Amino acid sequence: MSLDITRPNNNNNKTKKKTGFIVKMQLNNNNNRGGNKRNIFVFFFFFRNYYTWILWFFLSFYLFTSYFAGEDQSSSPSTIRLLSNHKTSSSLPSRALIESSALTTTSIDMFSGMKIYVYDLPASYNEDWVKSSERCSTHLFAAEVAIHRALLSSVVRTLNPEEADYFFVPVYVSCNFSTSNGFPSLSHARSLISSAVDLISVRHPFWNRTQGSDHVFVASHDFGACFHAMEDMAIEEGIPEFMKKSIILQTFGVNYKHPCQEVEHVVIPPYIPPESVERALERAPANGRRDIWAFFRGKMEVNPKNISGRFYSKGVRTAILKKYGGRRRFHLNRHRFVGYRSEIVRSVFCLCPLGWAPWSPRLVESAVLGCVPVVIADGIKLPFSDTVQWPEISLTVAEKDVKNLRKILEHVAVTNLSAIQRNLHEPEIKRALLYNVPMKDGDATWRVLEVLRRKLDDRSYRRSRVLSK
């Protein structure tokens, strides 16, 4: 065998091509003398030039066969149950089912085997709203979207409604943005949810057998299930009669009797995009220094005599502006700024006065960005207050005491400020107040499931039937 190594002739090619070496091997059968030596030489020459490709081939083959050999053994019991219970041909549950085995980060055992059936409603009740406006899934009311999506890929989800403890009704009512003011219009909310309930009560037997007591809705706007942004109108209209036996996940919560929370409910955080929090933290000062002492950016009425000034924030924001506007240690601004979270990471105290409703997205933004929330909203009930120790990570100032706000903050600054800031840096705090898709252990959706788990004995029709037997 003879070896000729030549470079191909490209003189005749019209287009320029990458040149390489060609190995020509010619077998001389007539010359057997020294044949074995030549064969050994050819073997080593071939192996020397192509050993990386040979090793790569065998390694790939090993990994490929190992994957298929161990696939059945590595499947979790919850995934197997989901697959065996898949009875619908809808594309949405099918897609979520595929995602669930890869995205799930929690265990169903942590929730005592609790199972939730997510109704597969027509897209006109949910996803069509997101398609019409991407803002629907990112604004402060978007918990309704985040919780729905997190449940679709959670191990607590079941595709068999007969084994469900709870039934989640995914209707997005905060996505109908007004073109005039840019805020969500809730005028359609009652009719949209009522239509969804009519639909599921006709198609399934589960609503009618309990009158919705094991069904869960999200009402992530000003006054929860009263579906109105103005408190007087919300109280007048009240909670729809057909929802009064259900469980409402709502951002509105107070510690006193109020018509808009006279229903079984769970107070949840407003929605803040986790990625926006990460971006703000990345832009934080490298030395960690907070050069803004007291911060607030948002709607503040200059003239308290107009309608908005008299009713909005009960005049609290106007009083703050009047008293502390222009003060050196108070950074107050009435104008919108897209990058305002970069100001929060530079601030020591972040003012969180009530607006139309007691709660505000600033509660979450401040806490997760390490700025001490100064809650100014009498009687407010904060999200997950049974597990998140708000007194250890925030301040509460009575509405009537805003005139003494500077003295209050100065007193905290020289007493227990360092302890509060240290508590704010606990990872559990940030995790509990943010929604993730897929859900993560200890995040906001996880906390919702934990609260629902504690209500199982009273709310689960399936378990009550088992116990009665």
Secondary structure as UniProt FT lines:
FT   STRAND          2..6
FT   TURN            11..12
FT   STRAND          22..26
FT   TURN            29..30
FT   TURN            33..34
FT   HELIX           35..74
FT   HELIX           77..84
FT   HELIX           91..103
FT   HELIX           108..111
FT   TURN            112..113
FT   STRAND          116..118
FT   HELIX           123..125
FT   HELIX           127..132
FT   HELIX           134..137
FT   TURN            140..142
FT   HELIX           143..152
FT   TURN            155..156
FT   HELIX           161..163
FT   STRAND          166..168
FT   TURN            179..181
FT   TURN            187..188
FT   HELIX           189..203
FT   HELIX           206..210
FT   TURN            211..214
FT   STRAND          215..219
FT   TURN            222..223
FT   HELIX           224..226
FT   HELIX           231..237
FT   HELIX           241..243
FT   TURN            244..245
FT   STRAND          247..250
FT   HELIX           259..261
FT   STRAND          265..267
FT   HELIX           274..282
FT   TURN            286..287
FT   STRAND          292..297
FT   TURN            304..305
FT   HELIX           307..311
FT   HELIX           312..315
FT   HELIX           316..324
FT   TURN            325..326
FT   TURN            328..329
FT   STRAND          330..333
FT   TURN            338..340
FT   HELIX           341..344
FT   TURN            345..346
FT   STRAND          347..353
FT   HELIX           362..368
FT   TURN            369..370
FT   STRAND          372..376
FT   TURN            378..379
FT   TURN            383..387
FT   HELIX           390..392
FT   STRAND          395..396
FT   HELIX           399..404
FT   HELIX           405..414
FT   TURN            415..416
FT   HELIX           417..424
FT   HELIX           427..432
FT   TURN            441..442
FT   HELIX           444..454
FT   HELIX           456..459
FT   HELIX           461..468
//
